[in-house]
Every structure is written in structure tokens, then in C-alpha cells.
Amino acid sequence: MLWGAAGVAVAGFLIALEYAARRYGLPGPITNLTREVIFAPHSGPLLYAGLALMMVVLSWRQRLVSAGVAIGVDVVFLLVRWAVGADMSFGNGALWVVLGWAVIAVTRRTGRERVLLLKGVGLGMLLVAGHKTGDTWLLITSKTRPTVLDPYVATADHALGDPSWLVGQLVDATGPVGAQLLHLVYGQLPLAAALVALYQLRHVARDRRFPGHHLVRTFLVIGLLGPAIYMIFPVVGPVFAYGTGAFGTGGGHWALADLWPDTVPPISTPHAMPFDEITPRNCMPSLHTAWATTLFVHSRKGSRAMRFAGTFWLAATITATLGFGYHYGADVIAGVVFALTIEAAMRSFARGWDRSSVQLVGYGTAVFTALLVSYRCLPEQMAAHPWVFGPLLLLATASVISAYVRTTRSWDPKAAPAPQPEPQSAEPQPGLV
């Protein structure tokens, strides 16, 4: 019943988002996903990541057959596209296989096997649908929020030392090699998340059940709730608001000035500024930072290589978000607080709510709200007193991190002490003397 209710809620949300997108003349997530059954997909690696997540419920023989069918279908599509001169893209085969297993679950499976297979299909489709939903959300933010609040965040960011300008200069100094590596890390975050999720779900086929909590759950919730904050606090980022590069690398004539990353903007009275109807207002909070933080948290219980990869991905993602001018430092610390609050809520939902759960989620929510309010209401004071407000912002973020670590450690099951053997009696027993 819980999974059924969740499915109905997700379907209703997708339909509502489709309707909202249609009002602005845009295709919604359902349309975009349906088109990829036949037409060239825009996210081939993501479709195969969804297929990989779905296959955690299958046997190894079924996985090999599914992968072979997916590749075979894609080869056929590629040959047809090559013959007609269409875009050479892949991923249709992965989507066909996932949909095929959904049909098999409904028509050829019963009982627990049907439920488990449908859960696997739902998990794979949610990863893809979540990406499509995020794209639609971003388009809606650009259409419905004609003004942005970048001057407020840029002014408040003086308290943190304007890290986007600093890291942007460092990335420029590394040349094309460093930039290409960061672009790769930044763009393939969903694929990295799928790999960590596969590690967490590797025993599903053996145990015939999913673990109570895993990475994909938090990833999806972050992707659903984050854009709602974009609607409340629309920000485009320093490369657009303070850069006048060519379209796609700057804000053009919409930018306040050509300052990023060489010249820190002067302190002035902030104001809402008009912006175009194309650039997403997707900065506050930094969801890439939030997702990378969640990836880091979930990689802690993996192998040494996975722990190293999680640390690298978090550091590289933060460097990319700042170094490419996509986010301010204020966005990044808000993203960390946002991620840990959502992760705490999802873990509490899986294990059951208690006093510590409520306190942790409530504290994270309060700090996140305080950050947004301070950026909006106190930016000039923050910029004028950076040695006061800068440490306060960092301490607030550190307090959430500390509260999360201490509380979740108390949730981990404690190892029971080994039973001690009873001491032997020194008195002689009757009949032995």
C-alpha cells in the first residue's frame, strides 16, 4: 500500500508538472520521457544507469540477457539513424528493456516476485524521471521568475571572501586540462550516484528485498524539493549575473557588469535585477553540492576505493560549482545544510521517528532557513563585517555537520559484547575424591 501510494503521488506530481510546463509552451517530463522511446535520447548514460539500478532485482543470467537486448536494440536504432542522417544518440534500448520488464512483472509474475520486480522497475524509472523533472523545473523557474536576487547573494558572499572569484581564477590557471576534468566530474554526478547505489543494492537479488534506506531515495527527494527553493530564492550565478561572455558562458547584456572572475563586485545596496527567460534560476541552494554531499555520506560505509571516490567527487564538485561561476559560496554552504537535513529525514523515515530525529531535522531546517533569511535581509551588514559573519556562517554549517555525525552514530546498531564463559568452580565435586 505504501509503494502504491508513493506511485500515485509521483504520477500526480508528474502530471501536474506536465500541465504547468504546457502552460508555458514547453514539453513536460512525461512528454520528454515518452519521446525517448523512439526518438534520439538526450541522456543515454542516464538511461543505462536506470537500467543498471533496475537489474539489481534480477539474476545474473537475466542481467546478461537484459544488457544484451538493450545493446542490440541500440545498435538497430543507431543503424537506422545513420541511414537517415538523424542524430547519433543511444539509450533507447535501455528504456525498452526497463519497460519490457514492467510488462513481464504485470503479466508473468505474481505475489512477492511481482512486487520486487516492479520496485526495481520503479527505481530505474524514477532515476530517469527525476532527471526529466529537474529539467522541466529549471525551465519553469526561468519563465516564472523575471527577476533574480544575485546582488543580494553576491553582497553576502563578501563575508566568505568571494570564493567563486578566487576559485574561478584558480581554475583558469589550470588551463583546459583542469577545466575538462572538472566538467566531467560535474556532468557525470548522476552516473557516480548510480554506481554507489549499485554497491548498496548489490544483495537485493539474493535477499529478495530492498534495504530500508539507500542513496537513490535521498537523491530523488533533493531533486524534487530543491527546485521549490529556486522559486522562492531565484539566483542565476556569478558567471551569468557578473559575466558578459558569449551566450552560454555569461549573461550577455543582462549581466550587471563584466566582473567574473577577475574583479570582485563592489559593495553596494543590493536589488532584484531583471534577467532573461532562458537561464535557470538554479543556484540557491547548490543542488550539485547537496548531491555530492549525499554521495560522500553514503560512500563512507563502502570500500576504501569508494570512500576515496566519494571524497574526490565532493571536493571536485565544489571546485567546479565555484570555479565555473555556477554558484556563490553562500549557495554551497546552504547546499551542505540542505543535503544533511534531507538525508536525516530520509534515514528517520526508514528507521522510525524519535526525539533525536525530530531534533536533528528541525535544527537543520532552522539553520537552512536562517541562512536564506540572512542572505536576503542582512547582506550589507554581512559584507561590512566579514570577520563576524563569515565565521558565523561557517560555524552554523559546521554545527549541522557535527549534529548529523553525532546523532546518526547513535542510531547505528551497537555490537553486542561476546558472552563470557562462566568461571569454573574450584571446589571438588562429589564422587571425584
Residue pairs with C-beta under 8 A, 6 or more apart in sequence:
3 115
3 118
3 119
3 122
7 122
10 126
10 129
13 133
13 224
14 28
14 29
14 30
14 129
14 133
15 30
17 28
17 29
17 133
17 136
17 137
17 140
18 28
18 29
18 30
18 31
18 136
19 28
20 28
20 140
21 27
21 28
21 29
21 136
21 139
21 140
22 28
24 139
24 140
24 143
24 144
26 136
26 139
26 140
26 143
27 35
27 136
28 136
29 129
29 132
29 133
29 135
29 136
32 42
32 132
32 135
32 136
33 128
33 129
33 132
36 42
36 43
36 47
36 91
36 92
36 95
37 92
37 95
37 96
37 99
38 92
40 81
40 86
40 87
40 88
40 89
41 47
41 89
41 90
41 91
41 92
41 95
42 89
43 91
43 128
43 131
44 89
44 90
44 91
44 94
45 91
45 188
45 190
45 191
46 91
46 127
46 128
46 131
46 190
46 191
47 91
47 92
47 94
47 95
47 128
48 70
48 91
48 94
49 127
49 190
49 191
49 194
50 94
50 95
50 98
50 124
50 125
50 127
50 128
50 194
51 66
51 67
51 70
51 94
51 95
51 97
51 98
51 124
52 124
52 194
52 198
53 120
53 123
53 124
53 127
53 194
53 197
53 198
53 201
53 216
54 98
54 101
54 120
54 121
54 123
54 124
54 125
55 62
55 63
55 66
55 67
55 120
56 120
56 123
56 198
56 201
56 202
56 204
56 205
57 116
57 117
57 119
57 120
57 204
57 205
58 66
58 101
58 120
58 205
59 205
66 97
66 101
69 93
69 96
69 97
69 100
70 93
70 94
70 96
70 97
71 93
72 93
73 92
73 93
73 96
73 97
74 90
74 91
74 92
74 93
74 94
75 93
77 90
77 92
77 93
78 88
78 90
80 86
81 87
81 88
81 89
82 88
95 128
98 121
98 124
98 125
101 117
101 120
101 121
102 118
102 121
104 117
105 114
105 117
105 118
105 121
106 114
106 118
109 117
112 208
116 204
116 208
116 209
119 210
120 204
123 210
123 216
126 216
126 220
127 190
127 194
127 216
127 219
127 220
130 219
130 220
130 223
130 224
131 190
131 223
133 223
133 224
134 223
134 227
137 227
137 230
138 227
138 230
138 280
138 281
138 282
139 280
140 227
141 227
141 230
141 231
141 234
141 280
141 281
141 282
142 276
142 277
142 278
142 279
142 280
142 281
143 277
144 231
145 230
145 231
145 234
145 281
146 274
146 275
146 277
147 234
147 272
147 273
147 274
147 275
148 234
148 235
148 236
148 241
148 272
148 273
148 274
148 275
148 281
149 233
149 234
149 235
149 270
149 272
149 284
149 375
149 376
150 235
150 236
150 237
150 238
150 240
150 241
150 242
150 256
150 273
150 283
151 241
151 256
151 268
151 270
151 271
151 272
151 273
151 379
152 270
152 272
152 375
152 376
152 379
153 235
153 283
153 284
153 328
153 330
153 331
153 375
153 379
154 238
154 241
154 242
154 265
154 270
154 328
155 265
155 267
155 268
155 270
155 379
155 380
155 382
155 383
156 330
156 374
156 375
156 378
156 379
156 382
156 383
156 389
157 163
157 164
157 328
157 329
157 330
158 264
158 267
158 382
158 383
158 386
159 382
159 383
159 385
159 386
159 389
159 390
159 393
160 329
160 330
160 333
160 386
160 390
160 393
160 394
161 329
161 386
161 390
162 264
162 329
163 322
163 328
163 329
163 332
164 238
164 260
164 261
164 322
164 323
164 325
164 327
164 328
164 329
165 238
165 260
165 261
165 262
165 263
165 264
166 261
166 322
167 319
167 322
167 323
168 238
168 260
168 261
168 322
168 323
168 324
168 325
169 261
169 262
170 323
171 178
171 179
171 182
171 319
171 320
171 323
171 324
172 261
179 324
181 316
182 316
182 319
182 320
182 323
182 324
183 320
183 324
185 313
185 316
185 317
185 320
186 288
186 316
186 317
186 320
186 321
186 324
189 288
189 291
189 292
189 295
189 313
189 317
192 295
192 309
192 313
193 215
193 216
193 219
193 291
193 294
193 295
196 215
196 295
196 298
196 299
196 302
196 306
196 310
197 214
197 215
197 216
197 219
199 302
199 306
200 211
200 214
200 215
200 298
201 210
201 211
201 214
204 210
204 211
212 350
212 351
213 346
213 347
213 349
213 350
213 351
214 298
215 294
215 295
215 298
217 346
217 350
218 294
218 298
218 339
218 342
218 343
218 346
219 291
219 294
221 342
221 345
221 346
222 287
222 290
222 291
222 294
222 338
222 339
222 342
223 287
223 291
225 342
226 285
226 287
226 290
226 338
227 282
229 284
229 285
229 338
229 372
230 280
230 281
230 282
230 283
230 284
231 281
232 372
233 284
233 372
233 375
233 376
234 281
234 284
235 241
235 281
235 283
235 284
235 328
235 331
236 251
236 275
236 279
236 280
236 281
236 282
236 283
237 283
237 325
237 326
237 327
237 328
237 331
238 260
238 261
238 325
238 327
238 328
239 245
239 249
239 250
239 251
239 260
239 324
239 325
239 326
240 250
240 251
240 254
240 255
240 275
240 279
240 325
241 251
241 255
241 256
241 273
241 275
242 251
242 255
242 256
242 257
242 258
242 259
242 260
242 265
242 325
243 249
243 250
243 251
243 255
243 258
243 259
243 260
243 325
244 250
244 251
244 252
244 253
244 255
244 257
244 258
245 252
246 252
250 258
250 260
251 275
251 276
251 279
252 276
254 274
254 275
254 276
254 279
256 265
256 273
257 265
259 265
260 325
261 325
267 380
267 383
267 384
269 380
270 379
270 380
275 281
283 326
283 327
283 328
283 331
284 330
284 331
284 334
284 372
284 375
285 331
285 334
285 335
285 337
285 338
285 368
286 321
286 326
286 327
286 331
286 332
286 334
286 335
287 335
288 317
288 320
288 321
288 326
288 327
288 335
289 317
289 318
289 321
289 327
289 331
289 332
289 335
289 336
289 339
290 335
290 336
290 338
290 339
290 342
291 317
291 339
292 313
292 314
292 317
292 318
293 314
293 335
293 336
293 339
293 340
294 339
294 342
294 343
295 310
295 313
295 314
296 310
296 311
296 313
296 314
297 339
297 340
297 343
298 310
299 306
299 307
299 309
299 310
299 311
300 307
300 310
302 310
318 332
320 326
321 327
321 331
321 332
322 329
322 332
327 335
330 371
330 375
330 393
333 371
333 393
333 394
333 397
334 368
334 371
334 372
336 397
336 400
336 401
337 364
337 367
337 368
337 371
337 396
337 397
337 400
338 368
340 364
340 400
340 401
340 404
341 361
341 364
341 365
341 368
341 400
343 404
344 357
344 360
344 361
344 364
344 404
344 407
344 408
345 357
345 361
347 357
347 408
347 411
348 354
348 357
348 358
348 360
348 361
351 357
351 411
356 407
356 410
356 411
357 407
359 407
360 403
360 404
360 407
363 399
363 400
363 403
364 400
364 403
364 404
367 396
367 397
367 399
367 400
370 396
371 393
371 396
374 382
374 389
374 393
378 389
381 389
382 389
